[in-house]
Amino acid sequence: MSKKKKFLLSAVSLLILAALVVVVGEFTPESGSQWSNLRTVLQLGAVYALIAVSMNLCNGFTGLFSLGQAGFMTLGAYTYAIFTIPVSQRASVYYLYGVADWLSNVQLPLTVALLLGGLMAALVAAIVGAPVLRLKSDYLAIATLGLAEVIRIVVASSPLNRITNGSMGLTAIPGYSSYYGIFIVVAVCIALVALLINSSYGRAFKAIRDDEIAAEAMGINLPRHKQMSFIISSFFAGIGGALMAMYMGAISSTTFTISVTYFILLIVVIGGMGSITGSIISAFLVIAAREWWLRPLDQVQYIGTFKVPLLKTGFRMVVFSVILMIVVLFFRNGIMGDKEFNWDRIFNAFRGKKKKAAVSGGDSK
């Protein structure tokens, strides 16, 4: 397929996706309808897509087994919330401990606070990256997992009560007035990651992932590129955490637990380690399954007078877990593997089926 046709197909795909978001935003009610859950799926799926792509940049493209995503999300979320809560509502939010004097009259624009959340996560990643990235494999995973838990505990500690509101958490967190705000931010961030992956730095990241010794022999500065990948990944995870705070409207120290990191890792693995489009597709599919398609399984159902067994609160997650196990068993490398979505693969698959059908038809004659 020519480059012109590939470009046109990519443009059409993006236009169809944008049209879906617009249609859902304009014609689907915010509440009171089963289809209103589609708004939730798209917004939440977009946020998780960005966070999954940020983790994939570090884990899938650079080969660094980092599990500190929840910690960097915490930094981004708290930084965004602290600087955007309306001044008029700070007294009601910090009613127990009071608010720090320097913070009482500070309120930043949403986009500025969003970037500040990403920069705070990147700053912490830069500080801890030098010693932590000397570790490899499981040791790096354990260290970053511990880092995430340390960050979560610190933000809830008593010395920061007048800033983070301690264990009480933060409420009245504002978000974009437009339904499309989150999608615009996510699209810009993922586009930046895609540009980075396709640059010389991205090729260096992949070389480090494939063979560190060969990469170093080629002149790639391993510590520098590893730290760069770790910091950039943390930056976008911080922005993802800020978007999550914006979406939820309230956060606490228990919002971003270790289980959040495992959930994001699950999305990355299902989508494919080293595939941006795989992470995006996986994020929307997993969120749709968990938050929309399987919701009826949490409710008692009747067929006539017969009560369907097992259907009650919590059964949805049982079925969700079974589905995930099946997907992992049959798609060992994820939905996309380490490849990106490509219309050529779909067309070639159909052409291959047609050729097989023609050959089998000829043989039967």
Secondary structure, DSSP 8 states (H G I E B T S, - for coil): --HHHHHHHHHHHHHHHHHHHHHHHHHS-SSSSGGGHHHHHHHHHHHHHHHHHHHHHHHTSS------HHHHHHHHHHHHHHHHS-GGGHHHHTTTT---GGGTT----HHHHHHHHHHHHHHHHHHHHHHHTTS-HHHHHHHHHHHHHHHHHHHTSGGGHHHH-GGG-B------SSTTHHHHHHHHHHHHHHHHHTSHHHHHHHHHHH-HHHHHHTT--HHHHHHHHHHHHHHHHHHHHHHHHHHHS-B-TTTS-HHHHHHHHHHHHHH-TT-HHHHHHHHHHHHHIIIIITGGGGS--EETTEE-TT-STTHHHHHHHHHHHHHHHH-TT-SSTT----HHHHHHHHHHHHHHHHHHHHHH-
